[in-house]
Amino acid sequence: MSTSEEEVEKTPGPPKSTAREYFESFVITLVMALFGMTFILQAVTVPTGSMQNTILIGDYLLVNKFIFTPGGHELPFLPQREIKRGDIIVFKYPGNKLHPEMDRMHGASATPYQVNYVKRVIGLPGETVEFKNDEVYINGQLLPEHRIIGEADDNVSALDTREFEDRSPDQQWSVYYDEDKLKLSRAGRLPRDPHMEFGVAGKTMQVPANSFFVMGDSRDNSEDSRYWGFVPRELIIGRAMFVYWSCDRGASNGSAFGCLTSPRLSRIGKLVR
C-alpha cells in the first residue's frame, strides 16, 4: 500500500454540524422513549372516584407494564411475577356485555377496549367470590380488608373518612363504604341494584381461567366486576406504581390550567398500594 493510500484511509470525514448532532440525539431519545412507553412504562390519569381515597381524582399515575409475566408464564431470568390479589392494575375496559345500555349511557368514558380503568384485584383465576353484608369471601373465607366510612361523591377530590373498625395486621388495604348503605346492607334492607349481576349477596361466582375479579376501593362508587364481569388477562396493561403528578380539579373551577395552578404537591411520589 502506498503512502498516499494510507493518508487517504486516515483522513477523517467532515465534522458533524451542530444541527446534525442535535437531530441524532433527538432521534435516539425519541426511540428510547417510545420503547419505554411501549414495553416498560405508561402514564395514565384518574378521572373518577372509584378508587378513593387510595387514588384521588386528578392523580396522574405511572404504570409498570413490565412487572407481570407475559401470558402468565414466568421467566426466571427476568424481574417479573404473576398478578397477585391486592394489586392495583390498569387495564382496557372489557365492556358491559350483560347491560350494554350502561356503556351507552356513560358515553366515551365507557368505550370497550379503548378506555383504561384502574381497579384492585380481588379474585384470582379459579377462585370463588361471594358477598355477605358488604364483605367479600374468597373460596368461602372472609377477605381481610380494612373498612372505613367514606361518603361516595365523584365531585370531591377526596372522601371525608372516619374509622369503621380497628385495623388488624392481616388487612393490607383499606376500602371505603357509605355509612347509610352499609347499615341497610347489614340489616338486609338495601335495595338490589338491577345492574349489579355479580355482586349480589349470597351469589357465588367462579373466576374463569386467565381472568380476574376486580373492584374499586370506593365500594359504593365503583362500577367494576360486580357489574360487568371479569377482566381477561390479555387486557391488563400493568400495575400502578406511584403518583407522578396530582391536581385538585375541584379547586381549579374547571380551568384549563387547573393542573398547573392547583397542584397537590403532597401526593407527588406517593406509592400506590
C-alpha positions, 0 to 999 in steps of 0.5 A: 500500500502506498503512502498516499493510500494510507493518508487517504484511509486516515483522513477523517470525514467532515465534522458533524454540524451542530444541527446534525448532532442535535437531530441524532440525539433527538432521534435516539431519545425519541426511540428510547422513549417510545420503547419505554412507553411501549414495553416498560412504562405508561402514564395514565390519569384518574378521572373518577372516584372509584378508587378513593381515597387510595387514588384521588381524582386528578392523580396522574399515575405511572404504570409498570407494564413490565412487572407481570409475566407475559401470558402468565408464564414466568421467566426466571431470568427476568424481574417479573411475577404473576398478578397477585390479589391486592394489586392495583392494575390498569387495564382496557375496559372489557365492556358491559356485555350483560347491560350494554345500555350502561356503556351507552349511557356513560358515553366515551368514558365507557368505550370497550377496549379503548378506555383504561380503568384502574381497579384492585384485584380481588379474585384470582383465576379459579377462585370463588367470590361471594358477598355477605353484608358488604364483605367479600369471601374468597373460596368461602373465607372472609377477605381481610380488608380494612373498612372505613366510612367514606361518603361516595361523591365523584365531585370531591377530590377526596372522601371525608373518612372516619374509622369503621373498625380497628385495623388488624395486621392481616388487612393490607388495604383499606376500602371505603363504604357509605355509612347509610348503605352499609347499615341497610346492607347489614340489616338486609334492607338495601335495595338490589341494584338491577345492574349489579349481576355479580355482586349480589349477596349470597351469589357465588361466582367462579373466576374463569381461567386467565381472568380476574375479579376486580373492584374499586376501593370506593365500594359504593362508587365503583362500577367494576366486576360486580357489574360487568364481569371479569377482566381477561388477562390479555387486557391488563396493561400493568400495575400502578406504581406511584403518583407522578403528578396530582391536581385538585380539579375541584379547586381549579373551577374547571380551568384549563390550567387547573393542573398547573395552578392547583397542584397537590404537591403532597401526593407527588411520589406517593406509592400506590398500594 
